[in-house]
Amino acid sequence: MLTLRKYTIKIVKTFHKKRNFLIPQYLLGGISMFVMFGMLYYLSFLIEETYKIDGFFKGATFLFPLGAMTITSYWTGKRLKTNREELNGLLFLGNILMIGCFFVLVWFHSFSFLLFFITLAFGSMGFILPSINTAVTSSVPDSERGFVVSLYGTCRFLGVALGPVVFERWMDEPQTVFIYSVLILFASFLFFVFSNRKEFFSLFKSFRLGQR
């Protein structure tokens, strides 16, 4: 049986060895939750204060984005394996779609556009979050998984906690909400791609060969 000291040393060595893989995953998961809960807070404020929708109809509005995320998460979880190419492919697809949705909303943010593209963006998160969960849990042996997954959970909950607080400061100007969302999502995704550039290069290479 491992002592606490030996277990701590083992965890530190594992994290140091896997840091280039785990840190971008943590950041991507935390930023996704940050944007998701910040956007839910913004949408709740907008529906109630601007469009004067309350009660049942306000709750029904959230059915679209959250329902889209639930459906895509279920689909992703059912077909997902620990194959790194598949994980990276779904992460790439989800992030590109989500960044694209918020980029469109910078220019067009009427209520109909807002609801449609936020629904699409939340659906994209259904590709991202299960993929990160699988990647993180399968990256280390069972004996070290508890600490690694707990740290990932901490990053996610930080995103959940900070999202509404930060988005509240941006809500005076709707365009600002989407500009900052695009910049944050793009920066975290760029960091993730750069950290896994060899794997993404192999993914694009196999994709191009598959088209021929």
C-alpha positions as CSV (number, residue, x, y, z in Angstrom):
1,M,0.0,0.0,0.0
2,L,1.3,3.4,-1.0
3,T,2.0,6.0,1.7
4,L,0.7,9.6,1.2
5,R,4.2,10.8,0.4
6,K,4.9,8.1,-2.2
7,Y,1.5,8.7,-3.7
8,T,2.1,12.4,-3.9
9,I,5.5,11.9,-5.6
10,K,3.9,9.5,-8.1
11,I,1.1,12.0,-8.9
12,V,3.6,14.8,-9.4
13,K,5.7,12.7,-11.7
14,T,2.7,11.6,-13.7
15,F,1.3,15.2,-14.0
16,H,4.8,16.5,-15.1
17,K,5.0,13.8,-17.7
18,K,1.5,14.4,-19.1
19,R,1.4,18.2,-18.5
20,N,1.6,19.1,-22.2
21,F,-1.5,17.0,-22.8
22,L,-3.5,17.7,-19.7
23,I,-3.1,21.5,-19.2
24,P,-4.6,22.3,-22.7
25,Q,-7.5,19.9,-22.0
26,Y,-8.1,21.5,-18.6
27,L,-8.1,25.0,-20.1
28,L,-10.4,24.0,-23.0
29,G,-12.9,22.4,-20.6
30,G,-12.8,25.3,-18.2
31,I,-13.2,27.9,-20.9
32,S,-16.1,25.9,-22.5
33,M,-18.0,25.9,-19.1
34,F,-17.1,29.6,-18.6
35,V,-18.7,30.6,-21.9
36,M,-21.6,28.2,-21.5
37,F,-22.7,29.5,-18.0
38,G,-21.9,33.1,-18.9
39,M,-24.0,32.8,-22.0
40,L,-26.9,31.2,-20.0
41,Y,-26.7,34.1,-17.6
42,Y,-26.7,36.6,-20.4
43,L,-29.6,34.9,-22.2
44,S,-31.6,34.8,-19.0
45,F,-31.1,38.6,-18.5
46,L,-31.9,39.4,-22.1
47,I,-35.1,37.3,-22.2
48,E,-36.5,38.8,-19.0
49,E,-35.3,42.4,-19.1
50,T,-35.3,43.2,-22.9
51,Y,-38.0,40.9,-24.3
52,K,-40.2,40.7,-21.2
53,I,-40.5,36.9,-21.4
54,D,-41.0,35.2,-18.1
55,G,-42.4,32.1,-16.5
56,F,-43.0,29.0,-18.7
57,F,-41.9,30.6,-21.9
58,K,-38.6,31.8,-20.4
59,G,-37.9,28.2,-19.3
60,A,-38.9,26.8,-22.7
61,T,-36.4,29.1,-24.4
62,F,-33.5,27.3,-22.5
63,L,-34.8,24.0,-23.8
64,F,-33.3,24.7,-27.3
65,P,-29.6,25.3,-26.3
66,L,-29.6,22.8,-23.4
67,G,-31.5,20.2,-25.4
68,A,-29.1,20.5,-28.3
69,M,-26.1,20.0,-26.0
70,T,-27.8,17.0,-24.4
71,I,-28.5,15.3,-27.7
72,T,-25.0,15.8,-29.1
73,S,-23.4,14.8,-25.8
74,Y,-25.5,11.6,-25.8
75,W,-24.5,10.9,-29.5
76,T,-20.8,11.6,-28.8
77,G,-20.8,9.5,-25.6
78,K,-22.4,6.5,-27.4
79,R,-19.9,6.4,-30.2
80,L,-16.8,7.7,-28.5
81,K,-13.8,5.5,-27.9
82,T,-10.3,6.3,-26.6
83,N,-8.9,6.6,-30.2
84,R,-6.9,9.9,-30.1
85,E,-7.6,10.7,-33.7
86,E,-11.4,10.5,-33.2
87,L,-11.1,12.5,-30.0
88,N,-9.1,15.3,-31.7
89,G,-11.4,15.3,-34.7
90,L,-14.5,15.8,-32.5
91,L,-12.7,18.5,-30.4
92,F,-11.7,20.3,-33.6
93,L,-15.2,20.1,-35.1
94,G,-16.9,21.3,-31.9
95,N,-14.5,24.2,-31.3
96,I,-14.7,25.4,-34.9
97,L,-18.5,25.4,-34.9
98,M,-18.7,27.1,-31.5
99,I,-16.2,29.9,-32.5
100,G,-18.0,30.3,-35.8
101,C,-21.4,30.7,-34.1
102,F,-20.1,33.4,-31.7
103,F,-18.3,35.1,-34.6
104,V,-21.6,35.4,-36.5
105,L,-23.3,36.8,-33.4
106,V,-20.8,39.7,-33.3
107,W,-22.6,41.1,-36.3
108,F,-26.1,39.7,-36.0
109,H,-27.6,39.5,-32.5
110,S,-31.3,39.9,-32.9
111,F,-33.3,37.4,-30.7
112,S,-34.0,34.9,-33.5
113,F,-30.3,34.9,-34.6
114,L,-29.2,34.7,-31.0
115,L,-31.3,31.7,-30.1
116,F,-30.4,29.8,-33.3
117,F,-26.7,30.3,-33.0
118,I,-26.5,29.8,-29.3
119,T,-28.4,26.5,-29.8
120,L,-25.9,25.5,-32.4
121,A,-23.0,26.6,-30.2
122,F,-24.3,24.6,-27.3
123,G,-24.8,21.6,-29.6
124,S,-21.1,22.0,-30.5
125,M,-20.2,21.7,-26.8
126,G,-21.8,18.3,-26.9
127,F,-18.8,17.2,-29.0
128,I,-16.2,19.0,-26.9
129,L,-17.0,18.1,-23.2
130,P,-17.5,14.3,-23.6
131,S,-14.3,14.2,-25.7
132,I,-12.3,16.0,-23.1
133,N,-13.7,13.8,-20.3
134,T,-12.7,10.6,-22.2
135,A,-9.3,12.0,-23.1
136,V,-8.5,13.1,-19.5
137,T,-9.7,9.8,-17.8
138,S,-7.9,7.6,-20.3
139,S,-4.6,9.5,-20.2
140,V,-3.4,8.1,-16.8
141,P,-3.6,4.7,-15.0
142,D,-6.4,3.9,-12.6
143,S,-4.2,4.6,-9.6
144,E,-3.6,8.2,-10.5
145,R,-7.0,8.9,-12.2
146,G,-8.7,10.3,-9.1
147,F,-6.3,13.3,-8.7
148,V,-6.2,14.1,-12.5
149,V,-10.0,14.0,-12.8
150,S,-10.5,16.0,-9.6
151,L,-8.2,18.7,-11.0
152,Y,-10.1,18.8,-14.2
153,G,-13.4,19.1,-12.3
154,T,-11.9,22.1,-10.4
155,C,-11.1,23.8,-13.7
156,R,-14.6,23.2,-14.9
157,F,-16.2,24.5,-11.7
158,L,-14.0,27.6,-11.9
159,G,-15.4,28.2,-15.3
160,V,-19.0,27.7,-14.0
161,A,-18.4,30.2,-11.1
162,L,-16.6,32.9,-13.1
163,G,-18.8,32.8,-16.2
164,P,-21.9,34.8,-14.9
165,V,-19.7,37.2,-12.9
166,V,-17.6,38.2,-15.9
167,F,-20.4,38.2,-18.4
168,E,-22.3,40.6,-16.2
169,R,-19.6,43.2,-16.7
170,W,-19.8,42.8,-20.5
171,M,-23.6,42.9,-20.8
172,D,-23.9,46.7,-21.3
173,E,-22.9,46.2,-25.0
174,P,-24.2,43.0,-26.6
175,Q,-21.4,43.1,-29.3
176,T,-18.8,43.0,-26.5
177,V,-20.1,39.8,-25.1
178,F,-19.6,38.0,-28.4
179,I,-16.3,39.6,-29.3
180,Y,-14.7,38.6,-26.0
181,S,-16.3,35.1,-26.3
182,V,-14.7,34.6,-29.7
183,L,-11.3,35.8,-28.5
184,I,-11.3,33.6,-25.4
185,L,-12.5,30.5,-27.3
186,F,-10.1,31.1,-30.1
187,A,-7.1,31.6,-27.8
188,S,-7.8,28.5,-25.8
189,F,-8.4,26.4,-28.9
190,L,-5.2,27.8,-30.5
191,F,-3.2,26.8,-27.4
192,F,-4.8,23.3,-27.5
193,V,-3.9,22.9,-31.2
194,F,-0.4,24.2,-30.7
195,S,0.2,21.8,-27.8
196,N,-1.0,18.9,-29.8
197,R,0.3,20.0,-33.2
198,K,1.9,16.7,-34.1
199,E,-1.4,14.8,-33.6
200,F,-3.4,17.4,-35.5
201,F,-0.9,17.3,-38.4
202,S,-1.4,13.6,-38.5
203,L,-5.1,14.0,-38.4
204,F,-5.2,16.4,-41.3
205,K,-2.8,14.2,-43.2
206,S,-5.0,11.2,-42.8
207,F,-8.1,13.2,-43.7
208,R,-6.5,14.4,-46.9
209,L,-5.4,10.9,-47.8
210,G,-8.9,9.6,-47.1
211,Q,-10.3,12.1,-49.6
212,R,-8.1,10.8,-52.4
